[in-house]
Amino acid sequence: MRAAVLRGVLDVTVEDVPVPECVSDSVLMRVKACGVCPVDVRVYTGENVWVSLPSVGVSGHEVAGVVEKVGENVSALKPGDRVAGTLSKPCGTCRYCLRGYENLCINPHKPKVFGFAEYVVAYPGYVQRFRDMVDFEEAVFTEPLAACINCVERSGLHPGDWALVVGVGQIGLMQVQLLKHMGAMVIAVDFSEERLRLAEMLGADAVVDAADSNVVEEVRSLAGGEGVDFATVTVGEGKAVETGFRSLAKRGVLNIFASLHGEGMVDVNLNKLHFGELTLTGTYSGTRRHIYRALQLIEKGMVKVKPLITHRLPLEKLVDGFEIHRERKGVKIVVFP
């Protein structure tokens, strides 16, 4: 099969490699589409190489495809099923898995082949069926949307509350839609005029140019002068975290969705947290429950993902996709192995 292979920093080539073996509790999946995630770009540039080199399929994990073969112990899926989700499998026995937080598993099974390849091995529950009405390019949003659902579940929002989304790339634009479904008034902040207009189209009540010198004041003013009840930071920049933190009203919640570049240090005034009874939290990835809900929302058209796709590329152009992302062009890049 053909697969993109990462051999070092900025070193990706498309090569012929063996098709991975399907074991008893897994399925062999023909990848029809795989989304480019910012995490993949960090692996490519060497900022955060969490995969073993050489890495077949690089680190692709936003997968959608068709089941080709099932292991002897698999009954939930069958050949021909259209499935989407992610490739890692939690251990099921650690402290966090046993408490239902499988996304925080300390000993997950990492795939031998990642998603930028023609075939991968996946596990029932972590890839789930979706209907024919959904295109493969839409289904690749299942994994990131699951993570977004995990985020907004931590918001504590009520209808009529104010929410702020700092950064409206693919993640922020999905969060805008989720927050609107929760009944929130949503403000979007970004440097890109194109992304701000898209945020408005998808339901944002107000948008603010991140280049403005008084972003926080403008956000607080839009939210009635006191600030927002919930802020989610979808970009890995310390200044974005500061913007979210300073925009909070008393008893507000700040969620760090994206991991920060570098050492992740941010200068915030903890007295504001104390006197304002603020909550600072983070969310990482999602669980099988979130994957299930994500597919429901995509199937019903409640979260519109197709407008987010700006680049569709063959496997041979994967590096071009990484570079497009590094240059902050467009929104979502989907690769078709």
N, C-alpha and C positions, 0 to 999 in steps of 0.2 A: 504494500500500500504506500501511498504518498503521505508524507508528514513533514511539517516544519520542525527542524531540530535546532535547539539552542546549544551552542558549544562554548560560548563565552560572551563577554560584554559586546553588544551590538553585532553579534555573530550568529545569524540565523540563515540556514539553507534548507531548501526543500529536497528531501531525499527519499529513496526507496527503503522501507524498513519492514520487518515482519508484522503481520497482523497480530495483535495481542490475543492471548488465550482467555477464553471465557471459563470461569471456574463455577463450582456447584451453585453458589448463591448469587451469581452475577449474570449479566446479559452482555452480549456483544452488540454494539450499537454502531450503525452506519451514520456518521455525522453529516448532517445536511447543512448545518449552519452553526457558527460559533461567534459569539460577540467578543469584541475587544474591550477589556476592562482596564482601568488605570493600573491595577495591580500587575497586569501582563506587561505593561510598558515599563514599570519599575523593575521587573525582572529582566527585561530586554536591555535596559540601560545600566544594569548592575547596581542600582540603588538598593534593591531588596531581593536578592537571589535566594528564595526559599526552596527552590527545586534543586535536585541533584543534576550535575552536568556530566555528560550531555543529556539534555532533557527533550525527549520526543514529544512533540505537540506543544512545546514551550511551556506554558502554564495555563493554556486555555481551559476555562471551566464553565463558561456560559453556553451550554450545549443544547442542541435540538437535533433530533434525527429519528431513525427507524430501527427498531429491534430486528436484528438478523438472526440471533441465536440465543437460546436461554439455557442456563445451567440446570442440572437435574433436580435441584431443590427449589426452583423458581416456579411459582404458580400464578403470581399476580400479573405477569406480563407474558406476551407470546410474540413470536415472529410476526412482523408486519405492523406492530403497534407503533404509533407516532408518540415519541416521548421527549421530555425536556426536563432540565434540572441541573444538577451538579455531579461531580465525579468522585469527590472524597466520601469516605464512609467512616462515621464515628465508631469508636471501639465498642460502645454500648455498656461498658462495665466501670468506667471511671466515675468519680464523684459527680461530675457535671452531667454526664449522660444519664446517670441514675436519677438525677433530679429534674430531668427533662430539658436540660440546656445542652443538647448534643452539639450545637454550634460552637460550644466552648470546650469540646473534647480535648483532652491533653495527649491522647495517643491515637489520632485518626489514621486510617489507612489512606496513604497517598497513592494516586494512580501511577502506574508505570508509563502510561501514555496519556497525554493531556489532549485538549480538545481541538487544537489546530492540526488535525490529522483526519484521514478518511475513516478510521475505525477507532473506537475506544471501548473499554470495559466499564460498565456502570452497574449500579445496584438499585433494585426495586425500592421505591419509597423516596430515594434521592433523585431518581428520574421517574416521572409520572406521566401517564397518558394524557394527551390532549386531542381535541376534536379536529376534524378535517377543515372546519371553518377558519382555523388559525393557521397562518403561514409559518413555515420554519423560522423565517427571519423575525417574526413576532415572538415566537416561542423562546428564542434565546434570551428574552428579557425575564424569563421565569426566575432565574437565580438572583439577579440584582433586585428584582421587584420583591422577592421574598425577604431580602435584607431590608428593603425600605419598609415593609410591613412590620418587621421586628422593631424598626426605629419608631414609627408612629404609635405603636402600641405602648411605648414608654412615655408618651407625651403628656398623658393626663388631661387632654383637652376635652372641653365641652362645647356644644354648639354655640357659636357667637364669639368664642375666644379668638385671640390673634396669634398667628403663627408666622415665623420668619424662616425662609429657606435661603441660606447663604451659599450661593453657587448653584446655578441651574443648568448643569450638563444633564446627561441621561438620568442620573440619580435624582438630582433636584427636581427635574421635570416630572418624574414619577411621584415624588413626594408631594409636590404641589397638588397633584390630582388626588392622592390619598387624603391629604389634609382637607381638601374641599369636600370630599365625601363624608368627612367627620363633622362637617358643619363649621369649620374654622374660616376666618377671614385671613387670607394668605398674602404675605409680602415676599417678593423675590428680589434678591440682590445678585448682580453679576456684572462683569466688565463688558460682556458681549451684548451688543444691541440685538443681534440675531436671536440669541437665547432668551433675552428679556421679552422680545415680541412673541416668541414661542410660548413662554410662560404665561403671558396674557391670554393667548389663544387657548391654552389648556386650563384656564380658570383662575390664574392669579388675580387678586383684587387690586394690587398695586405693584409696581416694579421700581427699583432704585438702581441707578448706575453706581457700581462699586468704586468708580474713579472719582466720584464726588467727595469733597473734603469733609462734608458733614453727614456722612451716611447714617451714623447712629442717630443723630438728631432728627433726620428725616424719617427714619423708621419709627422712632418713638412718637413723633408727631402724627404719623399716619395711624398709629395704634391708639390714638386718643391722648397722647402726651405722657402716659405712664410706661409705655413699653409693651412688649409682646409676652404672651403667656408661655410660648414654646418657641425655641429656635433650634434648628438643625443645621449643622455645618457639614457640607458634602465635599469640601475641597481641603487638601492637606496643607494648608497654610496657617501659621500662627495668627496672622492678622485677621483671617476669617473667623477664627475662634474668638478673638478679642471683640470683633464686631458683634457676633452673636451674644456673647456674655454681657456686653455693655448695653445691648438692646432689650434686655429682659426687664419685665415688670417684677414687682415683689411677688414671691412665691412662684416665679417662672422656672421653667425647666430648659436646660441647655443640653442637647445631645451631640456628641462628637461621633459623626457617622464615618468620616474618612480618617484613616491613619495619617499622621502628620509627617511631612518630610523631615529628614535629619533626626535629631534627638527627641523631637516632640515637646520641647519646652515652650511654655507660653507664660507671659507676665500678666496675671490677673489679680484684681484686688479682692482678696478673700474676706475682707470686712463687708463688702457688698453682699457676698454670699451669706455671711452670718446675719447681718441686720435685715436683709431682704428675704431670708428663709428660702434661698434659691436651691435648686437641685442641679447638680452637674453629673451627667451620666454619659455612657457610651454604648453603642450597639455594634455587634460584629456578626455578619453573615445572617443565616436564617436556619430554621429547622424544617423537617418534613411537613409539619403543619403549615408553616409559612409558604413552602413550595406549593402545597395544595391550594391555599388561598390565592396565591399569585396567579396560578393557572385559571382559577375561576374568574378572577377579575379581568384577565386578558381575553378569555373566551367570551365573556359577556360584554366586552367593549367598555367596561367601566374605567379601566386605565388604558388610555390610547398610547400605543407604543410605536406604531408605524411612522407617525410624524417625526419621531426622534431619529430615524435612520437617515443619515446624510451620505454615507459611503457604503457601497457594496463591492467587495473585492474577492477575486479568486485566491486560493491558497498561495499561489506564487507571488502575490502582491502583499503578503502579510507585513513585510518590513515597511512597505509604503504606508500601510495602515498605522503602524506604530509611529512613524514619523509624522503623519497627519495629526495624530493625537498629541504628540509633543509640541507641535506648532499651534495647538488649540484651534484647529480648523474643524468646522462642522460640530456634530454632537455624537452620534453613535455610528460606529464602524462595525459592519457585519462581514465575516469571512465565510466563504463557501468552499469547503475542502473538496 
